[in-house]
Amino acid sequence: MSRPIAPTRADFRHFRRLDTRWMDNDVYGHVNNVTYYSYFDTAVNAYLIEKGVLDIHGGGTIGLVVETGCRYFASVAFPDTLEAGIKVAHLGNSSVRYEVGIFREGADSAAAAGHFIHVYVDRDSRRPVTLPADLRGVLEGLV
């Protein structure tokens, strides 16, 4: 089986700076694999909050993660500064597939690349809803 090729910056639509933390490192001296999923959540949700389409405390529509995955290409460690590239690979009626690349600051190739799928639901009923128009508009800019 051939090793997948790391995505590059050109594969993503938006970037967000992320600072590694002391606690991100594991006993092997690099950022632990599970920490990347936190980076993914932080990059995407911060973007949506900044764009005014996600109200984590009172919004009627929330995104629930139903699938995740990640591939690792190079180690990163505290005190590296990272940049998360994000894009929307699929925009459905009530779901979105985000793809995220984690880059060392200034690097062209991703150290890790992953995805997660949000299904947007009504906060109270937890039933899927059609993406609100303002959210869809922001997400279309990441396709």
N, C-alpha and C positions, 0 to 999 in steps of 0.2 A: 504494500500500500504506500503510495507516495504521500509525502508530507504536504499539507496545504500551505499555500503562500500567504504570508501576512498581508492584510490590506494596507493601503497607503493613505495619506492624508486626502488625496484626490477622491477617495471613495466616500467621503463624508461631507455633510452640508453645514454643520455648525460645530464649533469647538468651545470647550469650557475647561478652564484651569482647575486642577485638583491637586492639593498638597497631600503627600503621604504623611502618615502619623507614625510615631514610635510604635504604637500598638498594632499597626498593620503588619509588621514583620513577624515571621514565625521563627521557630527554633533553628531553621535552616538558613536564616539571614536574608530572606527575601519576603516580599508581600505574599501572604497566604492566599491560596486560590479562592477561598470564599469571599475575601475582601473585594474582589473585582465586581461581584454582584452588587455590593454597596455602592461602588463607584458608578455602575450603570444606573442604578436608581437615582443617585444624587444628580448625575448629569442630566438625565431626562426630566425628572420632576422639577429641578431648579429652573430649567429652561421653560417649562410650562407655567410655573409660578411667575417667572419674570415676564412672560408674555401675557399674563393676566387671564389664563384660561384654566387654571387649576387652583381651587380654593380648598386646601387640605382640611380646614376646620369646619367650613359651613357649606361647601358646594354640594349640590344635589346629585352630581355625577362624579363617580370616582373610578379609577382604574385598578383592577385586580390582576395580578400576575398569574398567568395560567401555564406558562412555559418559559424556560430559560436554558441557556447553553453558553459555553465559553471555550475558546481554544487559546492556548498559551504559546507564544513564540520566543519570548525573551524575559528574563527576570527583571523586576524593578524592586527597589528597596527604599526604606526611609534612609536619608532625607530627600529622595527624588521628588522633583516637581513633575506632575503629569498633565496631560491634556486629553480630554475625552472627546472624541469625534462622534457625533450622532447623526443618524439618518432614519428615515421611515422607509422600510423595504416593502411593506404592504399596508394599505389603508382600506379597511373594510367598513361595513355598516356600523358595527359596534366594537370592532377590534383593531389593534394596531400592532404591527411587528416593528420594533425598534432594533436597529443594529448599532452597536457601540464599539469603537476602537479605543484602546488605551495606549497612549503614546508617551514616551519620555519627552519632556519639553524640547521642542525643536526637531525631534526625530521624524523621519519620513515614513518609516515602517512601524506598524503597531506591535507593541509588546504582547498584547492580548486583544482578542476580538470576540465579541459575543452578541447575543440577542436576547430579547425577552418580548413576550406578547402580553399586552394589556387587553383585557375585555372591560369595556366601560359599562358600569352598572349604576342603577339607582342606589344612592347611599343607604336608604332604608330597606328596600325590598331585596337588594342584591341581585336583581334581575337585569339582564342586558338591556341597554337603551341605545338608540341611534345616537351617534356622536353629535354633540351640540355643534351648531354651525360655526361658532367662534373657535372652538377647539379644532374642528376639521380644517378651517382656514389656516390656522397656525401649523398644523401637521402637514398640510399640502406643501408648505414651504420647505419641508425636510425630505420630501420624496425625491 
